[in-house]
């Protein structure tokens, strides 16, 4: 900045010591002085700035705004403006500008104190985006919980209706019902269920060690607290896979008792049940198998609820397990059962079943 010999040195010391970018103008908006911070902000020397008016370096600051600012300063100490500063190359910088009226050598002038708020605006934008993401996550969570709850309420009657239609081989109603089933499954698979492995996907199996006692071949256990569904699943398996031995249980406790006796090779397991839920029953079956050195059965988790984390982890780690969201069609159930039993037949040489 170029100093004039007659100017008060204290004024220039103060002007240069201010943190904000400062422009001094006359009442018509012509720039008469600037500090070094203003030179850095506008990338212009003080001499070059003195050749410009405030409207040349602040976008949209025309005579009308200047007039309103001047009038406002007659009754207020300062006026705050949010605008964009303009550099010679056309770059726009968001700025917060405080304007106040000063008297220098008995001459009224305007002092424009400017602060580049690019970083602050970016931070505010990131904060807004983070808040929006959190809100969207909460909305998604609420929507999924609502969908899951609603789906569970209509799953069982829909599953029963689907079973009756398939049992009667009513082609007229099968397609519409299957469409409803597909839509419900798609709704639940959004976001929350992406990590869950569904029956029919490719999977990798682990062959048990030689000292592990094999499960009873063709022995299947169905576990569900809804009598209608239990009968439907039992009918489907016995009708389409007549060589299977099918047992039924209405809760996790009954399932454990039956498994102790039969050591089933496959379990179709509901999760939301009284007495002992499916998650608890699954972990108890794992404990039993580890303690007795029994082969772990394949488990098809068949539920209208979102599987808990421990079940998802088990499906991801032990790929012979899978998840079928209710309501499930007859063909989907049969395919899932066949896939697992056929694999067991191919990869597990059978000795005498445990007594």
N, C-alpha and C positions, 0 to 999 in steps of 0.2 A: 504494500500500500504506500502511496506517495504522500508524504506529509507536506503541508503548507507551513512556511516558516512562522507565520503569525498565529497559528493555531495553538490552543492550549494543550501543552504536552500531557496534562493529566487526562484530558478527554481521550487522547489516542492510546494512552496506557490502559484506560478502562475499556475502550473499544476492542483493543487487541487481546485483552485478558478474558473476555467473555467466551463461554463455551459454545453458545449458539452462533449460528451464522447471522450476522447483522447487516442490514441494508438501511441507510438513512436516505429519505427522500424529502423533497419539498411537498407542499400541499397539493401540487398538481401531479405527483407520482413520479417525478424525474429523480433518478438516483444521483445523490450528491456524495455519498461516502459508503465504504464497506470495510469489513475487517477481513483478516486472512482466512477465517473459517468460511466466509462467504465466497472468497476466491476459490477455495477448495471445492465448495459445494457446486458452484456454477462453472468451475474450470475456466474462469475469466479473471483477468487482472482488475484491480480497482479502477484503473484508467478506462478499461473497456466497459466496465459496469457503469461508469459515469456517463457513458454515451447512450445508455438505455433507460427506459422507463420501467416501472415495476410491472406493468402489463407485459413487457417483453420477456421477463424471467419467471413470472408466475402465470401459469396457464389460466385463461378465463378472467383474469383480473382487469376488467374494463373500467371505463369512466363511471358507469353506474354503480359498480361495487365500491369504487374509490369514494364516490359521493356518500354512499350509505355508511361506509366506515368512518369517514370524517364527521358526519353528523352524529354517529353513535358515540364518538370519542368526546363530544361536547358534554356528555353526561356520564360517561363511563371511563374508568382508568385504562382499560384495554379491550380489544376485540380479538376473539379467537377465530381463526380461519383454518379449515382443512382444504388444501389445494395441492397442485402438482407443480414443482419447480421445473423449469425448462433449461436444459443445457444447449450449447450451440449446435451439437450434433442431433438435436431433437429428442434426446433421452428425457423421459419424464421421471421425476423422483417424488414420491408422496411425501408431503411435509405438513407439519403442524406449525402454524404461523400466528404469533402474537403481535398485534399492532398497538402501539401507544403513541401519544402525542408528547413531544418534548420541545423545550425552548432552548435554543443555542444562539447566543449573542443577540438576544431579543428577536429571534426569528423562529416562527413556528415550523416544526418539521415533524415528519412521521418516522418512527423507528419500527422496522420490521425484524422481529426476532424469529428465526427459522430453524426448525429441527427436522432433519431427515428421519422419517419414521418407517423406512423400508423394512428394517429388521423387526421393528415392533409389529408392523402389519403382518409380516410373515409369521411371526410367533402367534399373533391373534388368529390368523387363518388356520394354523396347525392346531391351535386349541379348539377352535370351532369344529374342525374336522374330527378331532379326537372325541369331542362331545357328541358329534353326530354319529360317529362310529359306535360309541357306547350306547347311545339311544337306539340305534338300529339293532345292536346286539340284544338289548333288553326287549325290543319289540319282537325280534326273531325268537328269543327264548320264550317270551309270553305266548307268541303264536304257536310255537311247537308244543308248548305245554297244553295249550288249549286244544290243538289238533289231536294230541295224544290222548287227552282226557275224553274228548268228544268221540274219537275213534274207538276207544275202549268201551264206551257206553253202547255203541251200535255194532261193535265187532261181533259179539256173541249172537245176537238175533240175526245179523246178516250172515254169519257163518252157518247158523242153523238153516236159514232159508236157502242158502247156496247148497247145503248138503241135501236138502229135500228135493231141490230142483235137479241136482245131478243124479240123485237116486232114482228119480222118476224119468230121467233122460228127457227132460223138457227143453228142447232146443229153443223154443220161443223165448224163454226167460233166461237161459244160460248166458247168452251174449250180453244183455244189459247188466246182469249181475256181475259178470266178469269185468265189465267196464267200470262199474262202481268200485270194485276191489282194486283195479289198477290205479284209479285216481287216488284212492285213499293211501295206497302204498307209496305212490309218487309224492304225495303231500308229506308223508312222514319221512321219506328218504332225504328230503332237502336238508343240507347242512349238517344236522345233528347226526345223521345215520351214515354219512359218507364213509366212515371208517369201519363200518360193520360189514362183514363178509356175508353175502347172501348165497343161498343154495344155488348151484348151477355155475358159479364162477370157477375159474381154475384154482386149484389148491395143491399144496404139497403135503404129503403125509409122512409120518415117522413110523417105521416098522418097530414094534416092541422088541426088547431084548429076549434072548432064548429062554431065560428063566422065568419069564412072566407067564402066568397062567391065563390061557386064552378064555375069552368070553364064550358064552353058549351061542353057537351059530343059529341064526334065524329066530332068536328070541328077542322080541320087541316089547318095550314097556311104554305105555301112553300115560302121561300125567297131566290132568286138567281138572279144575274144580267145577267146571260146568258139565253136568251130566249129559246134556244134549250133544255137546261137542265131543265128549268122551266116546259116546255111542257112534257118532258120525265117523270119527277117526278110526275106531275099531272096525266099523262096517267097511270102510274104504279099503283098509289094509287086508282084511280077510277076504274081501271080494276080488281085489285085483292081485293080491299076493297070497294065495291060499296056502302056500307051504310055510308061512310064518306062524309062530306061536306068539299070540298077542295077550299081554296082561295089561290091566288098567289100575290106576291109582288116582284118587281125588285130591291128594295133597302131597307135599314133600315128605311128610312122615311115613305115609303109606308106601310111597315110592322107595324110600330107604329100606323098609321092611321087605318089600318084594325083591329088591335088588340083592339083598343079603342072601336070599334063597335061590334066585334064578341066574344072577350075574349076566344080565342081558347084554347083547352086543350093540343094541341101539335103543336110545331113549328119546321119545318126543316129549319135551318138557315145557310146560307153561311156566311163567315167572311169577305173576301176581296170583298168589294162592294163600288161603288161611293155614293155620297151624305151623307149617314150614313152607316158605316160598321157594320158587325154583332156583334162585341164586344160592340160598342156603343148602338146598338139597344137592345141587351140583358140586359144591365144595365138600360136602360130606361124602358124596360118592367118590370124589378124588381122594379123600383121606382114606376111605375104606380100601380103595384099590392099591394105594401106596402101602398101607399096612399089611394087606394080604398078598401083595405082589400079584394082583389081578390086572388083567388088561383093562384099560379105561375104555368104556363104551363110547361110541359116537353119539353125540347129543345134538338133536335138532331143537333149538329154542324156538318155540312157536308162541308168540305173544303179541298183544296189541299195544303194549307199552314199549318205550325206548329201552333197550337192554342197558343195564347198569355197566359201569366201567369195567368191573371185574369179569363180566361175561364177554364184553367186547375184547378184552385182552386175551381171554381164553380162546376165543374164535380166531384171533389173529395169530396166536402162538401155536395152537393145536388145530391144524386146518381140517381135521376130520369133522369138527363141529361146524354148525352153520346156524343162521337165523332166518326164520320164515315169519314175516309180519302177518298177523291176522287181519282180515279174514283170508284164509288160504284156500286155493282151489284144489280139487281132488288131484288133478294132473301134477300140480306143483309139489304136493305132498308125496305122491307116489314116486316122482322122479328123484326127490331128495332122499327118500328111503332106499330106493333101488341103487342109486349112485354109491351110497355108503356101504350097503351090504355087499354089492358086487366087488367093491374094493377089498373089503375084508376077506371075501372068498378067494380073491386072486393073490393076495399078499400074505395071508396067514394060514400056513399049513396047520391043519387041525389034528389035535390028539383027542383023547377022551375028555369030555367036558368035566369041569369040577363038580364034585359030589357035595 
